[in-house]
Amino acid sequence: MKKIYCLLTIALPVYGCSHQTNTANVSSAVQVKNADTVKSAPVPATPIAVGLTDTVYASSDATIKYAVYLPPSYSKAKKYPVIYFFDPHGHGDLPLKLYKGLADRYGYILAGSYNSKNGMQFSVTEKLAQSFMQDTWQRLSIDNNRIYTSGFSGGALVASSIALNDGGVAGVIACGSGFPVKNPQINTPFAFIGLVGEYDFHLTDMKMLDKALDASPLPHQLIVFKGTHQWAPMGTEEDAFRWLDVNAMKMHFIPKNDSLVKAVYDSFLKEANAFEKKKNTPQEYLTCKKMVNYLTGLMDLSDINARIAGVEKSDALAQYLAGEAQAERQEMTDQQQLINALSDKDMTWWQQAVAGMRKAIKTDSSSPEAMEDKRLLNYMSLATYMGASQAFKAYNDDATSHFLELYKLVDPSNPEHDYLYACMFARANQGDKAIGYLNEAVKLGFSDYSRMQTDSNLVSLKDKPAFRELLHKVAAMPPKTDMTQ
């Protein structure tokens, strides 16, 4: 147990950060050379059709697989901005399906990697990402000045790493996580926008990164949306697309679009006025600051700057900022205490602790304490999942059971703990128990047919009628209506 716990304490703070690297010293000369190579790359004879192509194999390496979405306006006669997406589970088509409407509206090519996943060494991820991106440069009409990367969770770390280490990236949309290292060397500035749910356990990390970037050369913005650890909803993602566009205008990569500038201004002004009407001074202030971050250099913002100066004098804002800083420090302390409790607290303690959190949430779900408790439960859901996964891979069934029991306690509606129990018992040739847990996983909404069908841990169940019946049931399940989860 202690060995697995030690692994967990190292892995958790850098969730998905196995992509981390210290080779951040890429010269500008190399970056320019790479950009020139992109421009002169030949276009092969196998075109990609307009719309969603869910499976594309790289010409030079058939193991490189990705999805592409081309907007209806796509033409080889024109250059298009491109966003490369990295999903932590390698679902390359998922973000394309989510955001293809925005690609149509703003004229973007979207491409998503199937190869990049959490848990891979950065040297491997970097090679896969470069091969994936280079293949699109050879096939598609891409604006070399407008290459963007985006990712969720561990995929966000990949997206940021490419911009930090390889250069040639004009902007990053990082959802649910930020940078792979705390103080990276920034060789080539890029526009950075962070998106995070208000119940995401990475909220505090993302807020602290946003503040740290004030001292960097990066244009940056943080947007907090209603949600947990997930891909951003459409409205929030549209703010990210607009962020890329307005920064492209500032860099003179595209002409100034007065209609878009006005739309951004009007949208944020309406938001600020609504907060003012509710006497929510802190949120009014943050929205006005967001307007300045987006639109400085594109329009006269003297009225907004004057408004910010007035709000900065308020006691309400001072109290909010001081309280937020204290709350962020406390939440980090609470996270660490819960991680420590994995090794030195028994199940009775955990049951009481979780019951206390749930009581606070039920009493007043909008209170700062309840919102922190929601994030802490989400944090421990990830921590116990990681502990169970690592113990399972180490063939330590006692530790696996320990973490799965805690996982089920902190996140009872998640089907993953029952699925992992099924894998553990199937591997031990305890078929009846495995089928029982698989059935519970399906009841909770487990719907990954491909995973269940190909999982080597379930091989002992393949010939059982009950397993085939469950497999058919999963295959017949309707697609998820909310793919941001």
C-alpha positions as CSV (number, residue, x, y, z in Angstrom):
1,M,0.0,0.0,0.0
2,K,2.7,2.5,0.9
3,K,4.5,1.9,-2.4
4,I,1.4,2.7,-4.4
5,Y,0.7,5.7,-2.2
6,C,4.1,7.1,-2.9
7,L,3.6,6.8,-6.6
8,L,0.3,8.5,-6.2
9,T,1.7,11.5,-4.3
10,I,4.2,12.0,-7.1
11,A,1.8,11.6,-10.0
12,L,-1.3,13.5,-8.8
13,P,0.0,17.1,-8.7
14,V,1.1,16.8,-12.3
15,Y,-1.9,14.9,-13.6
16,G,-1.2,14.2,-17.2
17,C,2.2,15.8,-16.8
18,S,4.2,12.8,-18.0
19,H,4.4,15.0,-21.1
20,Q,6.6,17.3,-19.1
21,T,10.0,18.2,-20.4
22,N,12.9,20.4,-19.6
23,T,14.1,20.8,-23.1
24,A,12.6,24.3,-23.5
25,N,15.6,25.9,-25.2
26,V,14.5,25.8,-28.8
27,S,16.2,28.5,-30.8
28,S,14.3,31.0,-32.9
29,A,16.3,29.9,-35.9
30,V,15.0,26.4,-35.6
31,Q,11.5,27.7,-35.2
32,V,11.8,29.7,-38.4
33,K,13.3,26.8,-40.3
34,N,10.3,24.6,-39.2
35,A,7.9,27.3,-40.4
36,D,9.6,27.5,-43.8
37,T,9.4,23.7,-44.1
38,V,5.7,23.9,-43.5
39,K,5.2,26.4,-46.3
40,S,7.1,24.4,-48.8
41,A,5.7,21.0,-48.0
42,P,4.1,19.1,-51.0
43,V,0.4,18.3,-51.0
44,P,-0.2,14.6,-51.7
45,A,-2.9,13.4,-54.0
46,T,-5.3,12.1,-51.4
47,P,-7.5,15.1,-50.4
48,I,-9.6,15.3,-47.3
49,A,-13.3,16.1,-47.9
50,V,-15.2,19.1,-46.4
51,G,-16.9,18.2,-43.1
52,L,-15.8,15.7,-40.5
53,T,-13.4,13.0,-41.5
54,D,-13.2,10.9,-38.4
55,T,-10.2,8.8,-39.5
56,V,-7.1,10.0,-41.3
57,Y,-3.8,8.1,-41.4
58,A,-0.5,10.0,-41.9
59,S,1.1,9.5,-45.3
60,S,4.5,8.9,-43.8
61,D,3.4,6.7,-40.9
62,A,0.2,4.7,-40.8
63,T,0.3,4.5,-37.0
64,I,-0.4,8.2,-36.8
65,K,-4.2,8.6,-36.7
66,Y,-6.3,11.7,-36.4
67,A,-9.6,13.3,-37.2
68,V,-10.2,16.5,-39.3
69,Y,-13.0,18.9,-39.7
70,L,-13.0,21.3,-42.7
71,P,-15.6,24.1,-42.6
72,P,-18.0,24.5,-45.6
73,S,-16.1,27.5,-46.8
74,Y,-12.9,25.5,-47.2
75,S,-11.0,26.0,-50.5
76,K,-7.4,25.3,-51.5
77,A,-7.2,28.8,-52.9
78,K,-7.4,30.2,-49.4
79,K,-5.3,29.8,-46.2
80,Y,-7.1,28.8,-43.0
81,P,-6.3,28.9,-39.3
82,V,-6.1,25.5,-37.7
83,I,-6.6,24.3,-34.1
84,Y,-4.9,21.0,-33.1
85,F,-6.8,19.3,-30.3
86,F,-5.4,16.9,-27.7
87,D,-7.9,14.8,-25.6
88,P,-6.5,13.1,-22.5
89,H,-8.0,9.8,-23.6
90,G,-7.1,10.0,-27.2
91,H,-10.6,10.7,-28.5
92,G,-9.5,12.7,-31.5
93,D,-12.9,13.3,-33.0
94,L,-14.7,14.4,-29.7
95,P,-13.6,18.1,-29.6
96,L,-14.2,18.3,-33.3
97,K,-17.8,17.1,-32.9
98,L,-18.2,19.5,-30.0
99,Y,-16.9,22.6,-31.8
100,K,-17.5,22.1,-35.5
101,G,-20.3,24.8,-35.3
102,L,-17.7,27.3,-34.2
103,A,-15.3,26.2,-37.0
104,D,-18.1,26.9,-39.5
105,R,-18.8,30.3,-37.9
106,Y,-15.2,31.5,-37.6
107,G,-13.6,29.7,-40.6
108,Y,-11.2,27.3,-38.8
109,I,-9.8,23.9,-39.6
110,L,-10.0,21.5,-36.6
111,A,-7.8,18.4,-36.2
112,G,-7.7,16.0,-33.3
113,S,-5.1,13.4,-32.4
114,Y,-6.0,9.8,-31.5
115,N,-2.4,9.0,-30.5
116,S,-1.7,11.5,-27.7
117,K,-3.0,10.2,-24.4
118,N,-2.4,10.7,-20.7
119,G,0.5,8.6,-19.2
120,M,2.9,8.9,-22.2
121,Q,6.4,10.1,-22.0
122,F,6.8,13.6,-23.5
123,S,9.5,12.4,-25.9
124,V,6.9,10.0,-27.4
125,T,4.0,12.6,-27.3
126,E,6.1,15.2,-29.0
127,K,7.1,12.9,-31.9
128,L,3.5,11.9,-32.3
129,A,2.2,15.4,-32.2
130,Q,4.8,16.7,-34.7
131,S,4.0,13.8,-37.2
132,F,0.2,14.5,-36.8
133,M,0.6,18.2,-37.4
134,Q,3.1,17.9,-40.2
135,D,0.8,15.5,-42.1
136,T,-2.0,18.2,-42.1
137,W,0.5,20.8,-43.3
138,Q,1.2,18.6,-46.3
139,R,-2.5,17.9,-47.1
140,L,-4.4,21.1,-46.2
141,S,-4.3,24.8,-47.0
142,I,-3.2,26.2,-43.6
143,D,-2.3,29.8,-42.6
144,N,1.2,29.3,-41.2
145,N,0.8,32.4,-39.0
146,R,-2.3,31.0,-37.4
147,I,-1.4,27.6,-36.0
148,Y,-3.1,27.0,-32.6
149,T,-3.2,24.1,-30.1
150,S,-5.8,23.2,-27.6
151,G,-6.4,20.4,-25.1
152,F,-8.3,19.3,-22.1
153,S,-6.7,18.2,-18.8
154,G,-3.5,16.2,-19.7
155,G,-4.2,17.2,-23.3
156,A,-4.0,20.9,-22.3
157,L,-0.4,20.2,-21.0
158,V,0.5,18.8,-24.4
159,A,-1.0,21.8,-26.2
160,S,1.0,24.2,-24.0
161,S,4.2,22.1,-24.3
162,I,4.1,22.3,-28.0
163,A,3.8,26.1,-27.9
164,L,6.5,26.5,-25.2
165,N,9.0,24.0,-26.6
166,D,8.6,23.8,-30.4
167,G,7.5,27.3,-31.4
168,G,5.5,28.3,-34.4
169,V,2.2,28.4,-32.3
170,A,0.2,31.6,-32.3
171,G,-2.1,30.7,-29.5
172,V,-3.2,28.0,-26.9
173,I,-6.7,27.1,-25.6
174,A,-6.0,25.2,-22.4
175,C,-9.1,23.6,-20.7
176,G,-8.9,22.2,-17.2
177,S,-5.1,22.5,-16.9
178,G,-2.3,24.9,-17.8
179,F,1.5,24.5,-18.2
180,P,3.5,21.3,-17.8
181,V,6.1,23.1,-15.6
182,K,5.7,25.9,-13.1
183,N,8.0,28.5,-14.5
184,P,8.7,27.6,-18.2
185,Q,11.1,29.5,-20.4
186,I,9.0,31.3,-23.0
187,N,11.0,31.6,-26.2
188,T,8.3,32.7,-28.5
189,P,5.2,34.5,-27.0
190,F,1.8,33.2,-27.9
191,A,-1.8,34.2,-26.9
192,F,-2.9,32.0,-24.0
193,I,-6.5,31.5,-22.8
194,G,-7.4,29.2,-19.9
195,L,-10.8,27.7,-19.5
196,V,-11.9,25.9,-16.3
197,G,-15.1,24.8,-14.5
198,E,-16.0,26.4,-11.2
199,Y,-16.1,22.9,-9.7
200,D,-12.9,21.7,-11.3
201,F,-10.2,20.7,-8.9
202,H,-7.7,22.6,-11.1
203,L,-9.5,25.9,-10.6
204,T,-7.0,27.2,-8.0
205,D,-4.1,26.1,-10.1
206,M,-5.5,27.9,-13.2
207,K,-6.2,31.1,-11.2
208,M,-2.6,31.0,-9.8
209,L,-1.2,30.5,-13.3
210,D,-3.3,33.4,-14.6
211,K,-1.8,35.7,-12.0
212,A,1.7,34.4,-12.6
213,L,1.4,35.2,-16.3
214,D,0.9,38.9,-15.5
215,A,4.7,39.0,-15.2
216,S,5.2,37.2,-18.6
217,P,5.2,38.4,-22.2
218,L,2.1,36.3,-22.9
219,P,-1.3,37.9,-23.7
220,H,-3.5,35.8,-21.4
221,Q,-7.0,35.4,-20.1
222,L,-8.8,33.0,-17.7
223,I,-12.5,32.2,-18.1
224,V,-14.4,30.2,-15.4
225,F,-17.5,28.4,-16.6
226,K,-20.3,26.5,-14.9
227,G,-19.1,23.0,-14.9
228,T,-16.5,20.5,-13.5
229,H,-13.4,18.9,-15.0
230,Q,-14.6,18.7,-18.6
231,W,-14.3,20.1,-22.1
232,A,-15.7,23.7,-22.1
233,P,-19.3,24.2,-23.2
234,M,-20.0,25.9,-26.5
235,G,-20.5,29.4,-25.3
236,T,-17.2,29.4,-23.3
237,E,-15.4,27.9,-26.3
238,E,-16.7,30.6,-28.5
239,D,-15.0,33.2,-26.2
240,A,-11.8,31.2,-26.9
241,F,-12.3,31.4,-30.7
242,R,-12.9,35.1,-30.4
243,W,-9.7,35.4,-28.3
244,L,-7.7,33.8,-31.0
245,D,-9.3,36.1,-33.6
246,V,-8.8,39.4,-31.8
247,N,-5.2,38.5,-31.0
248,A,-4.6,37.7,-34.7
249,M,-5.9,41.2,-35.5
250,K,-3.5,42.7,-33.0
251,M,-0.6,40.8,-34.7
252,H,-1.9,42.0,-38.1
253,F,-2.3,38.3,-39.2
254,I,-5.8,39.2,-40.4
255,P,-7.5,42.6,-41.0
256,K,-9.4,44.2,-38.2
257,N,-13.0,42.9,-38.1
258,D,-15.1,45.8,-36.7
259,S,-18.2,43.7,-36.4
260,L,-16.4,41.0,-34.3
261,V,-14.8,43.7,-32.2
262,K,-18.1,45.3,-31.5
263,A,-19.8,42.0,-30.8
264,V,-17.1,41.2,-28.2
265,Y,-17.4,44.6,-26.6
266,D,-21.2,44.5,-26.5
267,S,-21.2,41.0,-25.0
268,F,-18.8,41.8,-22.2
269,L,-20.4,45.2,-21.5
270,K,-23.8,43.5,-21.1
271,E,-22.2,41.0,-18.7
272,A,-20.4,43.8,-16.7
273,N,-23.6,45.9,-16.5
274,A,-25.6,42.9,-15.2
275,F,-23.0,42.3,-12.4
276,E,-23.2,46.0,-11.6
277,K,-26.9,45.9,-11.3
278,K,-26.6,42.9,-8.9
279,K,-24.0,44.9,-6.9
280,N,-21.5,42.1,-7.6
281,T,-18.5,44.4,-7.7
282,P,-15.8,41.7,-8.0
283,Q,-17.4,40.1,-11.0
284,E,-18.0,43.5,-12.6
285,Y,-14.3,44.3,-12.2
286,L,-13.2,40.9,-13.6
287,T,-15.4,41.3,-16.6
288,C,-14.1,44.8,-17.3
289,K,-10.5,43.5,-17.0
290,K,-11.5,40.8,-19.5
291,M,-12.7,43.5,-22.0
292,V,-9.4,45.3,-21.7
293,N,-7.4,42.0,-22.3
294,Y,-9.4,41.2,-25.4
295,L,-9.8,44.6,-27.0
296,T,-6.8,46.8,-26.1
297,G,-5.3,48.1,-29.3
298,L,-8.5,47.5,-31.3
299,M,-10.8,50.2,-29.9
300,D,-11.0,53.1,-27.5
301,L,-11.4,51.7,-24.0
302,S,-11.0,54.8,-22.0
303,D,-14.5,54.4,-20.5
304,I,-13.8,50.9,-19.4
305,N,-10.4,51.8,-17.9
306,A,-12.0,54.6,-16.0
307,R,-14.7,52.2,-14.7
308,I,-11.9,49.8,-13.6
309,A,-10.1,52.6,-11.8
310,G,-13.3,53.4,-9.9
311,V,-14.1,49.8,-9.0
312,E,-10.5,49.3,-7.7
313,K,-11.2,51.8,-5.0
314,S,-14.1,49.8,-3.5
315,D,-13.8,48.0,-0.2
316,A,-15.9,45.1,-1.7
317,L,-13.2,44.4,-4.3
318,A,-10.4,44.6,-1.8
319,Q,-12.1,42.2,0.6
320,Y,-12.9,39.8,-2.3
321,L,-9.3,39.7,-3.6
322,A,-7.9,39.1,-0.1
323,G,-10.5,36.4,0.7
324,E,-9.8,34.7,-2.7
325,A,-6.1,34.5,-2.0
326,Q,-6.7,33.0,1.4
327,A,-9.2,30.5,0.0
328,E,-6.8,29.4,-2.7
329,R,-4.1,28.7,-0.1
330,Q,-6.5,26.9,2.1
331,E,-7.8,24.7,-0.8
332,M,-4.3,23.6,-1.7
333,T,-3.7,22.7,2.0
334,D,-6.9,20.8,2.1
335,Q,-6.0,18.9,-1.0
336,Q,-2.7,17.8,0.4
337,Q,-4.3,16.8,3.7
338,L,-6.7,14.5,1.9
339,I,-3.9,13.0,-0.1
340,N,-2.0,12.3,3.1
341,A,-5.2,10.7,4.6
342,L,-5.2,8.1,1.9
343,S,-2.4,6.3,3.7
344,D,-3.2,7.1,7.4
345,K,-7.0,7.3,7.8
346,D,-9.4,4.3,7.9
347,M,-12.7,3.9,6.2
348,T,-14.7,5.2,9.1
349,W,-12.8,8.5,9.0
350,W,-13.4,8.8,5.2
351,Q,-17.1,8.1,5.6
352,Q,-17.4,10.9,8.2
353,A,-15.3,13.3,6.1
354,V,-17.3,12.7,2.9
355,A,-20.6,12.9,4.8
356,G,-19.6,16.3,6.2
357,M,-18.7,17.6,2.7
358,R,-22.0,16.4,1.3
359,K,-23.9,17.9,4.2
360,A,-22.3,21.3,3.5
361,I,-23.1,21.0,-0.2
362,K,-26.7,20.1,0.5
363,T,-27.2,22.9,3.1
364,D,-26.0,25.7,0.7
365,S,-24.5,24.5,-2.6
366,S,-23.6,28.1,-3.6
367,S,-21.5,28.9,-0.5
368,P,-17.7,29.2,-1.0
369,E,-17.3,26.3,1.5
370,A,-19.7,24.0,-0.5
371,M,-18.1,24.9,-3.8
372,E,-14.7,24.0,-2.4
373,D,-16.1,20.7,-1.1
374,K,-17.4,19.9,-4.5
375,R,-13.9,20.5,-6.0
376,L,-12.3,18.5,-3.2
377,L,-14.6,15.5,-4.0
378,N,-13.8,15.8,-7.7
379,Y,-10.1,16.0,-6.7
380,M,-10.4,12.8,-4.6
381,S,-12.3,11.1,-7.4
382,L,-9.3,11.6,-9.6
383,A,-6.8,10.7,-6.8
384,T,-8.5,7.4,-5.9
385,Y,-9.0,6.5,-9.6
386,M,-5.3,7.0,-10.2
387,G,-4.4,5.1,-7.1
388,A,-6.6,2.2,-8.2
389,S,-5.2,2.2,-11.7
390,Q,-1.6,2.2,-10.5
391,A,-2.3,-0.6,-8.0
392,F,-4.1,-2.6,-10.6
393,K,-1.2,-2.3,-13.0
394,A,1.1,-3.4,-10.2
395,Y,-1.1,-6.5,-9.6
396,N,-1.7,-5.3,-6.0
397,D,-5.3,-6.3,-5.5
398,D,-5.5,-5.3,-1.9
399,A,-4.4,-1.7,-2.7
400,T,-6.7,-1.7,-5.8
401,S,-9.7,-2.7,-3.6
402,H,-8.8,0.0,-1.1
403,F,-8.7,2.8,-3.6
404,L,-11.8,1.5,-5.4
405,E,-13.7,1.5,-2.1
406,L,-12.7,5.1,-1.6
407,Y,-13.4,6.0,-5.2
408,K,-16.9,4.7,-4.9
409,L,-17.4,6.6,-1.7
410,V,-16.3,10.0,-3.1
411,D,-17.9,9.6,-6.6
412,P,-20.7,7.0,-6.3
413,S,-22.4,7.7,-9.7
414,N,-19.2,7.2,-11.7
415,P,-19.3,3.8,-13.5
416,E,-15.5,3.5,-13.6
417,H,-15.0,2.0,-10.1
418,D,-17.3,-0.8,-10.9
419,Y,-15.7,-1.4,-14.3
420,L,-12.2,-1.5,-12.6
421,Y,-13.6,-4.0,-10.0
422,A,-14.8,-6.1,-12.9
423,C,-11.4,-6.1,-14.5
424,M,-9.7,-7.1,-11.2
425,F,-12.0,-10.0,-10.7
426,A,-11.9,-11.1,-14.3
427,R,-8.2,-11.1,-14.2
428,A,-8.4,-13.3,-11.1
429,N,-10.8,-15.7,-13.0
430,Q,-13.7,-14.8,-10.6
431,G,-16.2,-14.5,-13.5
432,D,-19.4,-14.2,-11.5
433,K,-18.1,-11.3,-9.4
434,A,-16.7,-9.7,-12.6
435,I,-20.0,-9.9,-14.4
436,G,-21.8,-8.5,-11.3
437,Y,-19.6,-5.5,-11.3
438,L,-19.8,-5.0,-15.0
439,N,-23.6,-5.0,-14.7
440,E,-23.4,-2.3,-12.0
441,A,-21.1,-0.3,-14.3
442,V,-23.6,-0.5,-17.1
443,K,-26.4,0.5,-14.8
444,L,-24.4,3.6,-13.9
445,G,-24.0,4.5,-17.5
446,F,-20.9,2.8,-18.7
447,S,-21.1,3.1,-22.5
448,D,-17.7,2.5,-24.0
449,Y,-18.4,-0.5,-26.2
450,S,-15.0,-0.5,-27.9
451,R,-13.1,-0.6,-24.6
452,M,-15.3,-3.3,-23.1
453,Q,-15.0,-5.4,-26.3
454,T,-11.2,-5.2,-26.6
455,D,-10.1,-4.9,-22.9
456,S,-7.5,-7.7,-22.4
457,N,-8.4,-7.7,-18.7
458,L,-11.8,-9.1,-19.5
459,V,-10.6,-11.9,-21.8
460,S,-11.8,-14.6,-19.4
461,L,-15.4,-13.4,-19.8
462,K,-15.5,-13.4,-23.6
463,D,-17.4,-16.7,-23.9
464,K,-19.9,-16.1,-21.1
465,P,-23.4,-15.4,-22.3
466,A,-23.9,-12.8,-19.6
467,F,-20.9,-10.9,-20.9
468,R,-22.1,-11.0,-24.4
469,E,-25.5,-9.8,-23.2
470,L,-24.0,-6.9,-21.4
471,L,-21.9,-6.1,-24.5
472,H,-25.0,-6.0,-26.7
473,K,-26.7,-3.7,-24.1
474,V,-23.8,-1.3,-24.2
475,A,-23.7,-1.3,-28.0
476,A,-27.4,-0.4,-28.0
477,M,-27.1,2.5,-25.6
478,P,-27.9,5.9,-27.1
479,P,-24.9,8.3,-27.6
480,K,-24.2,10.7,-24.8
481,T,-26.0,14.0,-25.3
482,D,-23.3,15.9,-23.3
483,M,-19.9,15.1,-24.7
484,T,-18.2,17.8,-22.6
485,Q,-18.4,15.4,-19.6
